[in-house]
Structures are given as structure tokens and as C-alpha cells.
């Protein structure tokens, strides 16, 4: 599969994880599985924008779980990657 398609898939999976996370603990395992899948795809892309999207997604998930320190850490990392891109 071409890198462009993998980028799109990774972004789509990240968006799905962020949206699904609004349902809280009952879907936490599914959200984590989506994040894990997106991370495995992103690992081979070496694309700061895709990696930044993953950190942003993890920040959104952490925020919805009330994990404030993790929220800040993930969103700060996303911002760094977006600014470097």
C-alpha cells in the first residue's frame, strides 16, 4: 500500500478513536486498540504530521478520561510535531 494511503488510514483511525472515546470506559479497550493500530501504521511512515495527529488523539482521549497531566503532555508533543512539520 502506498504511503499516502497509509497516512489517510492512520488519520481516519485516529479520528475514530477520538470520537469513540466520548463513550468512556465501556469502549476504552476498543479505543486503545484503534490507537495501537494507528501507531503501528505510523511507525513505518516517519511523518511528523501523522505522529502529531496520534499524540493529539491520545491527548483528546486522556482529556475525556480526566487524565490532565497526560492530556497536557500529549497535546504539547502534538504541537511540537505540528510546528516542526
MARBA-3410 file (N, C-alpha, C, O; in Angstrom, 1 decimal):
85
0.8,-1.2,0.0,0.0,0.0,0.0,0.9,1.2,0.0,1.9,1.3,0.8 ~ 0.6,2.2,-0.8,1.4,3.4,-0.9,1.4,4.2,0.4,0.4,4.2,1.1 ~ 2.5,4.9,0.8,2.5,5.7,2.0,1.3,6.7,2.1,0.8,6.9,3.2 ~ 0.9,7.3,1.0,-0.2,8.3,1.0,-1.5,7.6,1.6,-2.2,8.2,2.4 ~ -1.7,6.4,1.1,-2.9,5.7,1.6,-2.8,5.3,3.1,-3.7,5.4,3.9
-1.6,4.9,3.5,-1.4,4.6,4.9,-1.5,5.8,5.8,-2.1,5.7,6.9 ~ -1.1,7.0,5.3,-1.3,8.2,6.1,-2.8,8.5,6.3,-3.3,8.8,7.4 ~ -3.6,8.3,5.2,-5.0,8.6,5.3,-5.7,7.6,6.3,-6.5,8.0,7.1 ~ -5.3,6.3,6.2,-5.9,5.3,7.1,-5.5,5.6,8.5,-6.4,5.5,9.4 ~ -4.3,6.0,8.8,-3.8,6.4,10.1,-4.6,7.5,10.7,-5.1,7.5,11.8
-4.8,8.6,9.9,-5.6,9.7,10.3,-7.1,9.3,10.6,-7.7,9.8,11.5 ~ -7.6,8.5,9.7,-9.0,8.0,9.9,-9.2,7.2,11.2,-10.1,7.4,11.9 ~ -8.2,6.3,11.4,-8.3,5.5,12.6,-8.2,6.4,13.9,-8.9,6.2,14.9 ~ -7.3,7.4,13.8,-7.1,8.3,14.9,-8.4,9.1,15.2,-8.8,9.3,16.3 ~ -9.0,9.6,14.1,-10.3,10.3,14.3,-11.4,9.4,14.9,-12.1,9.9,15.7
-11.4,8.2,14.5,-12.4,7.3,15.0,-12.2,7.0,16.5,-13.1,7.0,17.3 ~ -10.9,6.9,16.9,-10.6,6.7,18.3,-11.0,7.9,19.1,-11.5,7.7,20.2 ~ -10.7,9.1,18.6,-11.0,10.3,19.4,-12.6,10.4,19.5,-13.0,10.7,20.6 ~ -13.3,10.2,18.5,-14.7,10.3,18.5,-15.4,9.2,19.4,-16.3,9.4,20.2 ~ -14.9,8.0,19.3,-15.4,6.9,20.1,-15.1,7.1,21.6,-15.9,6.6,22.4
-14.1,7.7,21.9,-13.7,7.9,23.3,-14.7,8.7,24.1,-14.6,8.7,25.4 ~ -15.6,9.4,23.5,-16.6,10.1,24.3,-17.5,9.2,25.1,-18.2,9.7,26.0 ~ -17.6,7.9,24.7,-18.4,7.0,25.4,-17.8,6.4,26.6,-18.4,5.6,27.3 ~ -16.5,6.8,26.9,-15.9,6.5,28.2,-15.4,5.1,28.3,-15.0,4.4,27.4 ~ -15.5,4.6,29.6,-14.9,3.3,30.0,-15.4,2.1,29.2,-14.6,1.2,28.9
-16.7,2.1,28.9,-17.2,0.9,28.2,-16.5,0.6,26.8,-16.5,-0.5,26.4 ~ -15.9,1.6,26.2,-15.2,1.5,24.9,-13.7,1.7,25.0,-13.1,1.8,24.0 ~ -13.2,1.8,26.2,-11.8,2.1,26.4,-10.9,1.1,25.7,-9.9,1.5,25.1 ~ -11.2,-0.2,25.8,-10.4,-1.2,25.1,-10.4,-1.1,23.6,-9.4,-1.2,22.9 ~ -11.5,-0.8,23.1,-11.7,-0.5,21.6,-10.9,0.7,21.2,-10.2,0.7,20.2
-11.0,1.8,22.0,-10.2,3.0,21.7,-8.7,2.7,21.7,-8.0,3.1,20.8 ~ -8.3,2.0,22.7,-6.8,1.7,22.8,-6.4,0.8,21.6,-5.3,1.0,21.1 ~ -7.2,-0.2,21.2,-6.9,-1.0,20.1,-6.8,-0.2,18.8,-5.9,-0.4,18.0 ~ -7.6,0.8,18.6,-7.5,1.7,17.5,-6.3,2.5,17.5,-5.6,2.7,16.5 ~ -5.9,3.1,18.7,-4.7,3.8,18.8,-3.5,3.0,18.6,-2.6,3.4,17.9
-3.5,1.7,19.1,-2.4,0.8,18.8,-2.2,0.5,17.4,-1.1,0.5,16.8 ~ -3.3,0.3,16.7,-3.3,0.1,15.2,-2.7,1.3,14.5,-1.9,1.1,13.6 ~ -3.2,2.4,14.8,-2.7,3.6,14.1,-1.2,3.8,14.4,-0.5,4.2,13.5 ~ -0.8,3.6,15.6,0.6,3.7,15.9,1.5,2.7,15.2,2.6,3.0,14.7 ~ 1.0,1.5,14.9,1.8,0.5,14.2,1.9,1.0,12.7,2.9,0.7,12.1
0.9,1.6,12.2,0.9,2.1,10.8,1.9,3.3,10.7,2.7,3.4,9.8 ~ 1.7,4.2,11.7,2.6,5.4,11.7,4.0,5.1,11.9,4.9,5.9,11.4 ~ 4.4,4.1,12.6,5.8,3.8,12.9,6.6,3.7,11.7,7.8,4.0,11.7 ~ 6.0,3.2,10.6,6.8,3.0,9.4,6.7,4.2,8.4,7.4,4.2,7.4 ~ 5.9,5.2,8.8,5.8,6.3,7.9,6.8,7.4,8.1,7.2,8.1,7.2
7.2,7.6,9.4,8.2,8.6,9.8,7.7,10.0,9.3,8.4,10.8,8.7 ~ 6.4,10.3,9.6,5.8,11.5,9.1,5.3,12.3,10.4,4.5,11.8,11.1 ~ 6.0,13.5,10.6,5.6,14.2,11.8,4.2,14.6,11.9,3.6,14.7,13.0 ~ 3.5,14.9,10.8,2.1,15.2,10.8,1.2,14.1,11.3,0.3,14.3,12.1 ~ 1.5,12.9,10.9,0.8,11.7,11.3,1.0,11.4,12.7,0.1,11.1,13.5
2.3,11.5,13.1,2.6,11.2,14.5,2.0,12.3,15.4,1.6,12.0,16.5 ~ 2.0,13.5,15.0,1.4,14.6,15.7,-0.1,14.3,15.9,-0.7,14.6,17.0 ~ -0.8,13.9,14.9,-2.2,13.5,15.0,-2.4,12.4,16.0,-3.4,12.5,16.7 ~ -1.5,11.5,16.0,-1.7,10.4,17.0,-1.5,11.0,18.5,-2.3,10.6,19.4 ~ -0.6,11.8,18.7,-0.4,12.4,20.0,-1.6,13.3,20.3,-2.1,13.3,21.5
-2.2,14.0,19.4,-3.4,14.8,19.6,-4.5,13.9,20.0,-5.3,14.2,20.9 ~ -4.7,12.8,19.3,-5.7,11.8,19.6,-5.6,11.3,21.0,-6.6,11.2,21.8 ~ -4.4,10.9,21.4,-4.1,10.4,22.7,-4.4,11.5,23.8,-4.9,11.2,24.9 ~ -4.1,12.8,23.4,-4.5,13.9,24.3,-6.0,14.1,24.5,-6.5,14.3,25.6 ~ -6.7,13.9,23.4,-8.2,14.0,23.5,-8.7,12.9,24.3,-9.6,13.1,25.2
-8.2,11.7,24.1,-8.7,10.5,24.9,-8.4,10.7,26.4,-9.3,10.5,27.2 ~ -7.2,11.2,26.7,-6.8,11.4,28.1,-7.7,12.5,28.7,-8.1,12.4,29.8 ~ -8.0,13.6,27.9,-8.8,14.7,28.5,-10.2,14.1,28.8,-10.8,14.5,29.8 ~ -10.8,13.3,27.9,-12.1,12.8,28.2,-12.1,11.8,29.4,-13.2,11.5,29.9 ~ -11.0,11.3,29.7,-10.9,10.4,30.9,-10.5,11.1,32.1,-10.4,10.5,33.2
-10.2,12.4,32.0,-9.9,13.2,33.2,-8.4,13.1,33.6,-8.1,13.4,34.7 ~ -7.6,12.6,32.7,-6.1,12.5,32.9,-5.4,13.7,32.5,-4.9,13.8,31.4 ~ -5.4,14.7,33.3,-5.0,16.1,32.9,-3.5,16.2,32.6,-3.2,16.8,31.6 ~ -2.6,15.6,33.3,-1.2,15.6,33.1,-0.9,15.0,31.7,-0.2,15.5,30.9 ~ -1.5,13.8,31.5,-1.3,13.1,30.2,-1.9,13.9,29.1,-1.3,14.0,28.0
-3.0,14.6,29.3,-3.6,15.5,28.3,-2.6,16.5,27.8,-2.4,16.7,26.6 ~ -2.0,17.2,28.8,-1.1,18.3,28.5,0.1,17.7,27.8,0.6,18.3,26.8 ~ 0.7,16.6,28.3,1.9,16.1,27.7,1.7,15.7,26.2,2.5,16.0,25.4 ~ 0.6,15.0,26.0,0.3,14.5,24.6,0.0,15.7,23.7,0.5,15.7,22.5 ~ -0.7,16.7,24.1,-1.0,17.8,23.3,0.2,18.7,23.1,0.4,19.3,22.0
1.0,18.8,24.1,2.3,19.5,23.9,3.2,18.9,22.8,3.8,19.5,22.0 ~ 3.2,17.5,22.9,4.0,16.8,21.9,3.5,16.9,20.5,4.2,17.1,19.5 ~ 2.1,16.9,20.4,1.5,17.1,19.1,1.8,18.5,18.6,2.2,18.6,17.4 ~ 1.8,19.5,19.4,2.1,20.9,19.0,3.5,21.0,18.5,3.8,21.6,17.4 ~ 4.5,20.4,19.2,5.9,20.4,18.7,6.0,19.7,17.3,6.7,20.3,16.5
5.3,18.6,17.1,5.4,17.9,15.8,4.8,18.7,14.7,5.3,18.8,13.6 ~ 3.6,19.3,15.0,3.0,20.1,14.0,3.8,21.4,13.6,3.9,21.7,12.5 ~ 4.4,22.0,14.6,5.3,23.1,14.3,6.5,22.8,13.6,7.1,23.6,12.8 ~ 7.0,21.6,13.8,8.3,21.2,13.1,8.0,20.7,11.7,9.0,20.6,10.9 ~ 6.8,20.5,11.3,6.4,20.0,10.0,6.2,21.1,9.0,5.9,20.8,7.9
END
